[in-house]
Amino acid sequence: MKKLTDQVISRIAAESCLFLFLDYDGTLTPIASGPSKAKLGGLVRQLLRELKTARGVKVAIVSGRSLANLKQYVRIPGLIYAGNHGFEVQGHGISYVHPAALALEHSFRRMTRQLKKALVSFRGILIEHKTFSISVHYRHVRLPDRIQAAKKILLEKLKSLRHTPVVLADGKKVWEIRPTAEWHKGETVSWLLRRVGLMEKKDYFPVYVGDDVTDEDAFRAIRKKGVGIKVISGKKGSSRARYFVRSTTEAVRFLRKIIFLRKAHGVQNVQR
């Protein structure tokens, strides 16, 4: 990965058809102490509104949050929303739920009740039912041995559900229980590029901005034809993204710069 520069941003802004895929937590908003506290700032919301009306620009918010929760927190009609890591998508004439997720809707509700009962003694654990997946947050569990004990119980519980096609994935201080289907943020981004491209008969240049392990699938999916930008706060580490920024502030600066440069290049906004 290389540090994102103004020169690279200028090249991105010059693309005639630009598709921006943006993660929510840790990208548009700083990581918060809990999912309900990650509020979208007024400046960021205004930038998203401007991008939505910019000619030749499409914007999709791609998140592990449920679709309903994501729309509630962003509150901008006209964007494309991909919730539950892409298992549910809505916007731009698209309304889609992956069949594997739909088939497990009742199972996830039942599993949520079982996990809350199994992990009730673990102070700091937050279990979030997201309709088509479950998030088990452990950010507030301070002792490493308690985290490992909780994960052991979680794995045992999932093992007992061997006839239920779900998989456990790691995120930032969270365990995600999702359908086993080969579907993730990378598949979602590729699917949206094809779907919107065919609908509009345009060849969009994809840019994906994200901070989490779950965003690596998206970086991988667009690496040969677009640009991945990782938001990092600590050590750089390895990533499929080509470039990195050091904070959500720098990620927001990237969006602001895109708007400024497209206006400077004479690309006028349109209402839609």
ZIQUI-V9476 format. One record per pair of residues at least 24 apart in sequence whose C-alpha atoms are under 10 Angstrom apart, sorted by the first residue. I is the first residue (numbers start at 1). J is the second residue. Records with the same first field share a line. If there is no record, write none. Layout:
# ZIQUI-V9476
I = J ; J
This chain:
# ZIQUI-V9476
1 = 228 ; 229 ; 230 ; 236 ; 237 ; 238 ; 239 ; 240 ; 241 ; 242 ; 243 ; 244 ; 245
2 = 229 ; 230 ; 236 ; 241 ; 242 ; 243 ; 244 ; 245
3 = 229 ; 230 ; 242 ; 243 ; 244 ; 245 ; 246
4 = 229 ; 230 ; 242 ; 243 ; 244 ; 245 ; 246 ; 250 ; 251 ; 254
5 = 243 ; 244 ; 245 ; 254
6 = 254 ; 257 ; 258
8 = 227 ; 243
9 = 254 ; 255 ; 257 ; 258 ; 261
10 = 257 ; 258 ; 260 ; 261 ; 262
11 = 258 ; 261
12 = 205 ; 206 ; 207 ; 226 ; 227 ; 258 ; 261 ; 262
13 = 57 ; 254 ; 255 ; 257 ; 258 ; 259 ; 260 ; 261 ; 262 ; 263 ; 264 ; 265
14 = 258 ; 261 ; 262 ; 265 ; 267
15 = 56 ; 57 ; 204 ; 205 ; 206 ; 262
16 = 55 ; 56 ; 57 ; 202 ; 203 ; 204 ; 205 ; 262 ; 267
17 = 55 ; 56 ; 57 ; 58 ; 197 ; 202 ; 203 ; 204 ; 205 ; 206
18 = 54 ; 55 ; 56 ; 57 ; 58 ; 59 ; 202 ; 203 ; 204 ; 205 ; 206 ; 207 ; 226
19 = 56 ; 57 ; 58 ; 59 ; 60 ; 189 ; 192 ; 193 ; 196 ; 197 ; 203 ; 204 ; 205 ; 206 ; 207 ; 208 ; 226
20 = 51 ; 57 ; 58 ; 59 ; 60 ; 61 ; 189 ; 204 ; 205 ; 206 ; 207 ; 208 ; 209 ; 227 ; 255
21 = 58 ; 59 ; 60 ; 61 ; 62 ; 63 ; 80 ; 81 ; 82 ; 185 ; 189 ; 192 ; 206 ; 207 ; 208 ; 209 ; 210 ; 218 ; 228
22 = 59 ; 60 ; 61 ; 62 ; 63 ; 81 ; 82 ; 207 ; 208 ; 209 ; 210 ; 211 ; 215 ; 229 ; 251
23 = 60 ; 61 ; 62 ; 63 ; 64 ; 65 ; 82 ; 85 ; 185 ; 208 ; 209 ; 210 ; 211 ; 212 ; 214 ; 215 ; 231
24 = 61 ; 62 ; 63 ; 64 ; 65 ; 70 ; 73 ; 74 ; 209 ; 210 ; 211
25 = 62 ; 63 ; 64 ; 65 ; 210 ; 211 ; 212 ; 248
26 = 172 ; 210 ; 211 ; 212 ; 231 ; 232 ; 233 ; 247 ; 248 ; 251
27 = 209 ; 210 ; 211 ; 212 ; 230 ; 231 ; 232 ; 245 ; 247 ; 248 ; 249 ; 250 ; 251 ; 252
28 = 61 ; 74 ; 209 ; 210 ; 211 ; 231 ; 247 ; 248 ; 249 ; 250 ; 251 ; 252 ; 255
29 = 247 ; 248 ; 249 ; 251 ; 252
30 = 247 ; 248 ; 249
31 = 172 ; 211 ; 248
32 = 139
33 = 139 ; 140
34 = 126 ; 137 ; 138 ; 139 ; 140
35 = 65 ; 69 ; 126 ; 128 ; 137
36 = 69 ; 73
38 = 73
39 = 73 ; 74
40 = 73 ; 74 ; 75
41 = 74
43 = 252 ; 256
44 = 74 ; 249 ; 252 ; 253 ; 255 ; 256
45 = 74 ; 75 ; 76
46 = 76 ; 256
47 = 252 ; 253 ; 255 ; 256 ; 258 ; 259
48 = 74 ; 76 ; 79 ; 252 ; 255 ; 256 ; 259
49 = 76 ; 77 ; 78 ; 79
50 = 255 ; 256 ; 259 ; 269 ; 270 ; 271
51 = 79 ; 255 ; 256 ; 258 ; 259 ; 262 ; 269
52 = 76 ; 77 ; 78 ; 79 ; 80 ; 269 ; 270 ; 271 ; 272
53 = 78 ; 79 ; 268 ; 269 ; 270 ; 271 ; 272
54 = 259 ; 262 ; 263 ; 267 ; 268 ; 269 ; 270 ; 271 ; 272
55 = 262 ; 263 ; 267 ; 268 ; 269 ; 270 ; 271 ; 272
56 = 202 ; 204 ; 262 ; 267 ; 268 ; 269 ; 270
57 = 204 ; 205 ; 259 ; 262 ; 269
58 = 92 ; 196 ; 204 ; 205 ; 206
59 = 207
60 = 89 ; 90 ; 91 ; 92 ; 189 ; 192 ; 208
61 = 86 ; 89 ; 208 ; 209
62 = 86 ; 88 ; 89 ; 185 ; 188 ; 189 ; 208 ; 209 ; 210 ; 215 ; 218
63 = 185 ; 210 ; 214 ; 215
64 = 130 ; 133 ; 134 ; 135 ; 171 ; 176 ; 184 ; 185 ; 214 ; 215
65 = 128 ; 129 ; 130 ; 133 ; 134 ; 135
66 = 128 ; 129 ; 130 ; 131 ; 132 ; 133 ; 134
67 = 130 ; 131 ; 132
68 = 130 ; 131
69 = 130
77 = 272
78 = 272
80 = 192
82 = 185 ; 188 ; 189 ; 192
83 = 130 ; 132 ; 185
84 = 130 ; 131 ; 132 ; 133 ; 134 ; 135 ; 176 ; 178 ; 184 ; 185
85 = 132 ; 133 ; 178 ; 183 ; 184 ; 185 ; 186 ; 187 ; 188 ; 214 ; 215
86 = 183 ; 184 ; 185 ; 186 ; 187 ; 188 ; 189 ; 191 ; 192
87 = 132 ; 133 ; 178 ; 179 ; 181 ; 183 ; 184 ; 185 ; 187 ; 188
88 = 132 ; 188
89 = 188 ; 192
92 = 196 ; 199
93 = 196 ; 199
94 = 192 ; 195 ; 196
97 = 132
98 = 132 ; 179 ; 181 ; 183
99 = 179 ; 181
100 = 132 ; 165 ; 166 ; 178 ; 179 ; 180 ; 181 ; 182 ; 183
101 = 131 ; 132 ; 133 ; 165 ; 166 ; 178 ; 179 ; 180 ; 181 ; 183
102 = 131 ; 132 ; 179
103 = 132 ; 165 ; 179
104 = 131 ; 132 ; 133 ; 164 ; 165 ; 166 ; 178 ; 179
105 = 130 ; 131 ; 132 ; 133 ; 179
106 = 131 ; 132
107 = 131 ; 132 ; 133 ; 164 ; 165 ; 166
108 = 132 ; 133 ; 134 ; 164 ; 166 ; 177 ; 178 ; 179
109 = 133 ; 134
111 = 157 ; 158 ; 161 ; 177
112 = 136
114 = 157
115 = 153 ; 154 ; 157 ; 158
118 = 150 ; 153 ; 154 ; 157
119 = 149 ; 150 ; 151 ; 153 ; 154
121 = 150
122 = 146 ; 147 ; 149 ; 150
125 = 150 ; 174
126 = 174
127 = 174 ; 175 ; 176
128 = 176
129 = 177
132 = 177 ; 178 ; 179
133 = 166 ; 167 ; 176 ; 177 ; 178 ; 179
134 = 168 ; 175 ; 176 ; 177 ; 178 ; 179
135 = 168 ; 169 ; 170 ; 171 ; 174 ; 175 ; 176 ; 177 ; 178
136 = 170 ; 171 ; 173 ; 174 ; 175 ; 176 ; 177
137 = 171 ; 172 ; 173 ; 174 ; 175 ; 176
138 = 172 ; 173 ; 174 ; 175
139 = 172 ; 173 ; 174
140 = 173
141 = 173
147 = 173
151 = 175
169 = 213 ; 214
170 = 212 ; 213 ; 214
171 = 212 ; 213 ; 214 ; 215
172 = 211 ; 212 ; 213 ; 214
176 = 214
183 = 217
184 = 214 ; 215 ; 216 ; 217 ; 218
185 = 214 ; 215 ; 216 ; 217 ; 218 ; 219 ; 220 ; 221
186 = 214 ; 215 ; 216 ; 217 ; 218 ; 219 ; 220 ; 221 ; 222
187 = 217 ; 218 ; 220 ; 221
188 = 217 ; 218 ; 221
189 = 217 ; 218 ; 219 ; 221 ; 222
190 = 218 ; 221 ; 222
193 = 222
208 = 241
209 = 241 ; 243 ; 244 ; 245 ; 251 ; 254
210 = 241 ; 244 ; 245 ; 248 ; 251
211 = 241 ; 244 ; 245 ; 247 ; 248
213 = 239
215 = 239 ; 240 ; 241
216 = 240 ; 241
217 = 241
229 = 254
